[in-house]
Amino acid sequence: MREGEAAFVRGDMDQAIAAYRRALEMDPQLYDAALYAGDAEFKKGYNSTNPQFRLEHFAAAGTWFAKAVAINPNRETAYRYWGDALDATGKTNDARDRFVEAIIADPYSRNAYVGLTQWAERHKVNLGHPKIEPPATPANQNGQTTINIDPRTMNSTDGSNNWLLYSLTRTAWAKADFFKNYPAEKQYRHSLKEEAAALRMVAEACAKDLRSGKVKALEASLAMLVKLNEDGFLEAYVLFARPDEGIARDYFPYRALNRDKLKQYWLNVVIIA
C-alpha cells in the first residue's frame, strides 16, 4: 500500500496499480487497495486527451470500484468515485445511481452528498426533499404534556386540522408506545417508528377526508405527505429529511431490510428532472 501511494504521488499510475493489485491479492478484503487502484486508473483516463484511452481506463476504474463496493457496500467513497468515472463516459443515469448509493451507504456524512450535488449542478437537475412542517414537539414538564394547537387549523377546509393527530401520537409514544416497540431500551428517545407513526396518522386521516369529500383539496404539504405514505416512502423521508440523533440510530437496521426502497426514494422523490 505504501509503494502504491508513493508511485501515485510521483505520477506513476501503472506502478501504483500494480502495487495496489499485489496488496489486494495478499488481503482480498482490503477495501482501500481496490479503491486506490481504481483512483489510479481514473487518473490515467482523466489525464489523457485520447477518447478511446479515456473510455478504457474509466471503465477499468469502474471495475476496481465495483470490487471495493463488494468488499464493503456500506462505505461511500467507492460509489462516489465510480459515479465520477461513469459520468465522465456519458453514462449519466448510472452515475446518478452510484451517487445515490453513496448517500445510502453513509447518509449522515457530508462527503457522501458531494457526488450527487455536483452531478445535479452539471446536468441542471434540481434536488429537494418534500417540504412538510409538522407542529412543534409536545412539551413535557412535571409529568404534564402541553400540546400547542394553531387555532387557524381547527376549522380548516384543507386537512390542516389533522395535524392534531401528529401531536397526540407523539405524546402516546413518549408515555408508553416507545417501550412497547423498543423493549431493550431503558430510556425514551425520538425514533423512526414514532415519527413515521405520527406522520402516517395524519396522512391516513387526510386521505380519508379526501375520499369522503370532507375536503376538496389538501394543503400542498399534506398532499405530498399522503403521496409519500401511499408510495411507501414515509420512513425514507423521515430518515433523510427529518433525522435527529434518536432517529439516526434506526437508520442501519432499516437499511438492512429496505436498501432498494431508500434508493427509490431518492430517484422518485428527491431528484427532480
GUDRENRO-504469 format. One record per residue (C-alpha): residue number from 1; residue in one letter; x, y, z. Coordinates in pm, whole numbers, plus 50000, padded with zeros to 5 digits. Example, Ala and Ser with C-alpha at 12.3 -4.5 7.8 and 13.67 -1.06 7.14 Angstrom:
<sites>
1|a|51230|49550|50780;
2|s|51367|49894|50714;
</sites>
This chain:
<sites>
1|m|50000|50000|50000;
2|r|50288|50239|50079;
3|e|50455|50154|49747;
4|g|50129|50227|49567;
5|e|50086|50559|49743;
6|a|50443|50666|49666;
7|a|50402|50575|49298;
8|f|50070|50761|49281;
9|v|50224|51075|49429;
10|r|50506|51080|49176;
11|g|50259|51022|48891;
12|d|50349|50661|48804;
13|m|49996|50524|48780;
14|d|50098|50187|48631;
15|q|50330|50112|48922;
16|a|50067|50234|49168;
17|i|49806|50000|49018;
18|a|50050|49707|49026;
19|a|50128|49769|49393;
20|y|49763|49801|49489;
21|r|49685|49482|49295;
22|r|49951|49294|49492;
23|a|49810|49431|49817;
24|l|49461|49312|49726;
25|e|49594|48968|49634;
26|m|49758|48945|49978;
27|d|49440|49064|50153;
28|p|49124|49022|49940;
29|q|48926|49227|50196;
30|l|49147|49535|50166;
31|y|48894|49795|50054;
32|d|49149|50074|50015;
33|a|49364|49868|49776;
34|a|49073|49829|49532;
35|l|48965|50191|49586;
36|y|49308|50339|49518;
37|a|49373|50113|49219;
38|g|49051|50245|49072;
39|d|49154|50601|49152;
40|a|49485|50546|48969;
41|e|49301|50410|48664;
42|f|49067|50709|48676;
43|k|49365|50946|48687;
44|k|49516|50778|48380;
45|g|49194|50835|48188;
46|y|49143|51187|48319;
47|n|49494|51299|48217;
48|s|49458|51172|47860;
49|t|49308|51351|47560;
50|n|49264|51027|47363;
51|p|48890|50943|47367;
52|q|48936|50566|47340;
53|f|49211|50561|47603;
54|r|48990|50762|47837;
55|l|48697|50524|47791;
56|e|48911|50218|47855;
57|h|49065|50349|48174;
58|f|48744|50495|48314;
59|a|48590|50151|48258;
60|a|48889|49986|48430;
61|a|48846|50227|48721;
62|g|48482|50119|48750;
63|t|48588|49754|48772;
64|w|48811|49834|49069;
65|f|48545|50046|49237;
66|a|48297|49760|49197;
67|k|48545|49535|49379;
68|a|48568|49785|49663;
69|v|48188|49803|49689;
70|a|48171|49423|49702;
71|i|48419|49425|49991;
72|n|48222|49684|50188;
73|p|47891|49810|50049;
74|n|47849|50042|50347;
75|r|48139|50277|50271;
76|e|48051|50568|50048;
77|t|48380|50652|49876;
78|a|48393|50384|49605;
79|y|48036|50460|49495;
80|r|48122|50828|49465;
81|y|48444|50770|49270;
82|w|48264|50518|49050;
83|g|47996|50776|48976;
84|d|48263|51020|48859;
85|a|48406|50757|48621;
86|l|48064|50677|48479;
87|d|47969|51042|48433;
88|a|48297|51105|48253;
89|t|48194|50847|47990;
90|g|47844|50990|47944;
91|k|47663|50725|48149;
92|t|47461|50989|48327;
93|n|47192|50776|48488;
94|d|47436|50507|48601;
95|a|47647|50782|48759;
96|r|47340|50921|48934;
97|d|47263|50579|49078;
98|r|47614|50537|49219;
99|f|47598|50884|49378;
100|v|47266|50792|49539;
101|e|47417|50468|49667;
102|a|47698|50669|49826;
103|i|47437|50860|50027;
104|i|47262|50540|50128;
105|a|47594|50397|50245;
106|d|47667|50690|50477;
107|p|47376|50936|50488;
108|y|47496|51139|50784;
109|s|47836|51223|50632;
110|r|47877|51544|50435;
111|n|48116|51379|50187;
112|a|47850|51132|50075;
113|y|47645|51415|49920;
114|v|47924|51575|49717;
115|g|47888|51347|49415;
116|l|47513|51384|49369;
117|t|47523|51758|49435;
118|q|47790|51813|49169;
119|w|47612|51576|48928;
120|a|47290|51776|48967;
121|e|47471|52102|48902;
122|r|47638|51964|48589;
123|h|47315|51828|48445;
124|k|47085|52111|48559;
125|v|46878|51884|48782;
126|n|46704|52005|49097;
127|l|46728|51819|49427;
128|g|46484|51860|49713;
129|h|46312|51672|49990;
130|p|45937|51741|50026;
131|k|45869|52045|50246;
132|i|45650|51918|50529;
133|e|45637|52103|50861;
134|p|45464|51922|51148;
135|p|45370|52117|51460;
136|a|45618|52165|51743;
137|t|45705|51867|51959;
138|p|45463|51835|52253;
139|a|45627|51981|52566;
140|n|45662|51771|52880;
141|q|45702|51940|53218;
142|n|45648|51790|53562;
143|g|45477|51489|53405;
144|q|45228|51707|53219;
145|t|45214|51725|52840;
146|t|45133|52051|52663;
147|i|45013|52039|52302;
148|n|45002|52372|52122;
149|i|44726|52398|51864;
150|d|44715|52660|51591;
151|p|44354|52786|51610;
152|r|44360|52862|51239;
153|t|44369|52489|51164;
154|m|44066|52387|51370;
155|n|43806|52477|51108;
156|s|44029|52430|50807;
157|t|43899|52302|50477;
158|d|44238|52175|50355;
159|g|44307|51896|50606;
160|s|44530|52104|50835;
161|n|44318|52014|51139;
162|n|44459|51660|51112;
163|w|44797|51782|51239;
164|l|44649|51741|51589;
165|l|44686|51366|51535;
166|y|45061|51411|51494;
167|s|45094|51568|51838;
168|l|44863|51316|52004;
169|t|45051|51022|51854;
170|r|45388|51152|51966;
171|t|45254|51212|52316;
172|a|45139|50849|52334;
173|w|45480|50730|52218;
174|a|45663|50932|52481;
175|k|45442|50786|52755;
176|a|45421|50419|52661;
177|d|45449|50323|52295;
178|f|45825|50366|52274;
179|f|45893|50098|52535;
180|k|45646|49860|52368;
181|n|45831|49895|52039;
182|y|46185|49909|52180;
183|p|46170|49680|52486;
184|a|46550|49650|52510;
185|e|46598|50027|52559;
186|k|46582|50183|52904;
187|q|46533|50548|52810;
188|y|46284|50712|52577;
189|r|46420|50865|52258;
190|h|46264|51006|51945;
191|s|46263|50717|51698;
192|l|46194|50636|51335;
193|k|45889|50432|51431;
194|e|45744|50718|51635;
195|e|45792|50986|51371;
196|a|45662|50760|51093;
197|a|45361|50657|51303;
198|a|45272|51020|51381;
199|l|45303|51130|51018;
200|r|45113|50824|50899;
201|m|44820|50904|51126;
202|v|44796|51246|50963;
203|a|44838|51107|50611;
204|e|44570|50843|50655;
205|a|44324|51092|50808;
206|c|44382|51334|50520;
207|a|44337|51059|50262;
208|k|44011|50958|50430;
209|d|43887|51319|50432;
210|l|43967|51348|50062;
211|r|43789|51025|49971;
212|s|43480|51115|50172;
213|g|43458|51461|50023;
214|k|43507|51628|50359;
215|v|43780|51833|50195;
216|k|43801|51919|49827;
217|a|44177|51966|49813;
218|l|44455|51918|50067;
219|e|44709|52180|50161;
220|a|45015|52118|49940;
221|s|45245|51969|50205;
222|l|44966|51740|50328;
223|a|44901|51622|49974;
224|m|45269|51534|49949;
225|l|45255|51356|50286;
226|v|44964|51143|50163;
227|k|45158|51053|49847;
228|l|45472|50961|50044;
229|n|45265|50732|50264;
230|e|45082|50568|49974;
231|d|45407|50516|49782;
232|g|45577|50357|50084;
233|f|45841|50629|50126;
234|l|45742|50772|50463;
235|e|46027|50607|50658;
236|a|46281|50703|50393;
237|y|46162|51064|50409;
238|v|46199|51068|50789;
239|l|46548|50913|50779;
240|f|46684|51150|50514;
241|a|46485|51472|50562;
242|r|46395|51474|50932;
243|p|46670|51287|51120;
244|d|46778|51376|51470;
245|e|47012|51182|51697;
246|g|46739|50940|51804;
247|i|46603|50874|51454;
248|a|46955|50827|51313;
249|r|47005|50528|51543;
250|d|46734|50345|51349;
251|y|46889|50402|51006;
252|f|47115|50097|50982;
253|p|46854|49839|51091;
254|y|46606|49991|50846;
255|r|46861|49996|50561;
256|a|46943|49629|50617;
257|l|46590|49538|50505;
258|n|46497|49829|50277;
259|r|46801|49935|50076;
260|d|46617|49942|49743;
261|k|46331|50147|49889;
262|l|46579|50406|50015;
263|k|46727|50428|49666;
264|q|46386|50462|49504;
265|y|46301|50747|49740;
266|w|46594|50945|49602;
267|l|46522|50855|49241;
268|n|46145|50911|49257;
269|v|46111|51192|49510;
270|v|46428|51394|49571;
271|i|46577|51410|49221;
272|i|46351|51641|49022;
273|a|46421|51630|48649;
</sites>
